[in-house]
Amino acid sequence: MAEAPSAAWDVYARTAPTRRAVNSRGEKTWFNWTQHADHGPGAEVLGLGAGGKAVDLGCGSGGNAAHLARLGMRAVGVDLSARQLARARERWGETGGVEWVERDALDWLTAGPGGWDAVYSVFGAAWFTDPELLAPTVYAGLRDGGVFAFSHRPPVEGCYGRQAAFIPRGEGEDPAVVTRWDHPPETWCELLQGCGYKDVTATVIPPPEQGPRRAGTLLVRGVRGAGSRAG
């Protein structure tokens, strides 16, 4: 029998890295799209102002959502893992303007109120949810001019579409298995444009010049066009 996705992500939570107390600039909260510390763009990608409403799909331990709340925005962090959300509440529980929800991202968006100024995912649910279902659902929940943006590792050349991803449990144990979707930048652009998104970009952020990890980060962004809905 296949393992429940929530159980798989609880496995990941056992070894998920903990965000530092402060970054290199001494800030207690910050926004990071990449897997590299203090690297790449920040919250400006979302185009939010004070009071803006944002949803973090697959929020993990909640650092990005907490940062938006500290900037005066309203954020909802959605995640399947009770372990990850417990970490988020423990660290950011005193941060006003942020809500934590334990639920499947697609289900929550489908039932949610909509009218979001931004929906985003950083190595999160947008990588692990069928984009043919997620992209139009996000589109329907955005206000006109709202932003959908997500990041994850670029695909391995030739390994496109639905892929198996393995989460280690420990020595002598079989890994947990989840499904992710890998596409080259041009495919992401075509997919979002087909849903009605405008000003779509998909770019690979190069890694830092120094450091042990050499993989870049794929960042995809699109804007809901005025007066139309994805069908």
N, C-alpha and C positions, 0 to 999 in steps of 0.2 A: 504494500500500500504506500502511495506517495505521501511524503511528509507534508504537514500543513505549512504553508508559507510563513506563518507567524512563528512556528517553532524553528524553522530554518534561520530566520533573522534573529531570534533569541540566541541561537548558536553563534552567529556573527558578533552579537553584542558582548560575548564573553571576552573577546580579544580586540574589540574595536578600539582604536586609539582614543585617548582622552585629550580634549582640546587644552592647550596650555593655559595657565592662569592669566598671562598677558602675552601679547605678541611682541615683535621686535621694536615697535613704537611705544610699548608700555600700555597699550589699550586692553581693557578687560573684555570687550566684545569687538568683533570684526566679521566681515563677510569674505569668504574664500571659495571660489569656484573650482580650484584645482586641488590636486593631491600634494602640492608643494607648499611649504610654509612661506607666508609673506610674499606671495607671487601671484601675478595676474590681476585682473580687474576686480572691483568690489561691487557693492550694492547699487552703484550707479547704472549698472546694466539693466536694472529693473525699471528705471525711470520713475521712481516713487517720490512723492512729497510727504510732508507731515500729515498724518491722518490717513494715508493710503492703506489699503487692505491687501494683504498678501497671504498666499498659501504655500507652505513648504511640503512637497510631496516626498515622503521618505525622509523625515527630518532628523532621524537618528537621535543623538543626544542634544540637539537643539541649538547649537551655537549660532547658526545663521539667523534663525527666527528670532532669537533673543536679541541679536544685534539690531534687527529692524525695529523691534519694540523699543529698544533704548533710543533709537533715532526718532521716536514719536509716531511710529506706524503701528497698525494693528496686524498681528501675525497669527496664523493658525499652523501648528506643526502636526502633520498627519503621519503616523507610522504604524506598521503592523506589530512591532516588537514592544511588548510590555516592559522588557528589560531596558531598552533604549529610552523609552518614555520615562521610566523611573529615574534614569540618570539625568534626563532633561529637567524633570521636576525638582530633583535634589539640588542641581546647580543653579537653575534659573527660576526657582519657585517664587522668589521675591520680585521678579521682573514683571511689572504691569504691562498690559497690552498684548499678551501672548497667551494662546490657548493650546493645550495638547490633546490630541485625539487619537485613540487606538482603533484604527480601522483600515481596511483596504483603501488605497487612494482613489481608485476608479469608482468604487461603491460610494465613497464619501462625496466625491465631486458630483456624481449623478443625483444624489439626494440633497446636496447642499443648496444654499440660498443664491449662489452666483453673485454677479456684480463685483467680481474681484478686479483690483487694479493690476495684480501680478500673480502668476502661478509659476513656481520654479521648483527645480529639483537638482540637487548637487550630488552626483554619484548615488542617486536615490531611485524613487519609484518610476521615474520616467525612463530609466534604463531597463527596468524589470517589469514593464507593463506593455502589452501589445500596443504599439503606437497608432495602429489603425483604429483602435478604440479610444485610446487616451487623448490623442491630439484633438479630435472633434469635440470630445467631452469638455476638455479644458477651454476650447474656443467658445462653447456655449455658455460657460461660466464666467467668462471675462466681460468686462464692460468694453464699449467701443474705445479703442486706443490702448487697451490693456495688453500686457506683455506676458508671453509664455517663453521661459528660458530654462535650459537644462544643460548639465555638463556631465561628462564621464570620459573614460579612456577612449581614444580613437580605436576603430576596429583593426584587427589584424587583416592585412590585405588578403582578399579572397574569402574571408570568413564572415559572411554577411547574413543578415536575417536573424532568425531565432536560433539562439545558442544556449548550451548548458553551461552554467557557472557553478563552481564547487566551493563550498565553505568548509575549511578544515575544522574538525572537531577535536582532534588530539591523536596522539600516537596509538595505533591499533584500532582506531575507529574509522568507519566509512564517513566520507564527508557528507554534509547536507548539500542538496542539489536545488538550485533555483534556475529560472529561465530569464535570459536577458535578450535584448534586441540590439544588434550592431549594424550600423549602416555607414557608408561613406558620406562625407558632407553633402555632396550633390543629391543623394537620395533623401536625406533629411529635408533639404530645401524643397524638393519636389513634393514630398509628403505634406509638409506644412502649407505650402502654397495651394495644394489641392483641397485643403480644408478651409481656405479663405484667408489665411494669414498673409499679411503684407510685410514688406521690408524684412524679409527672411534672410538671415545670415547663418552660416555654419562654418566655423573656423577652428583650426587647431592652434591652441596657445602653446608655443614651444616651452620646454622645461627650462629651469634656470641654467645658466652657463656652468655653474658649479653645483656639485651634489651627486649622490649615488644613483638617484633615479633619473632615467633618461626619457621616460615616456611623457609626451605632451598631454594636453587636455582638450577634448572636443567640446566647444561651446556653441550651442544652437539657440537662436532667438527669433521670435516672430511676434507680430503685433496684430491684434484683432482689428480688421477693417470696419469702418463705420457702416451701420445699416444692413449688415448681412449676418447670416448664421451658417455654420457648417451643417450639412444635411447628411 
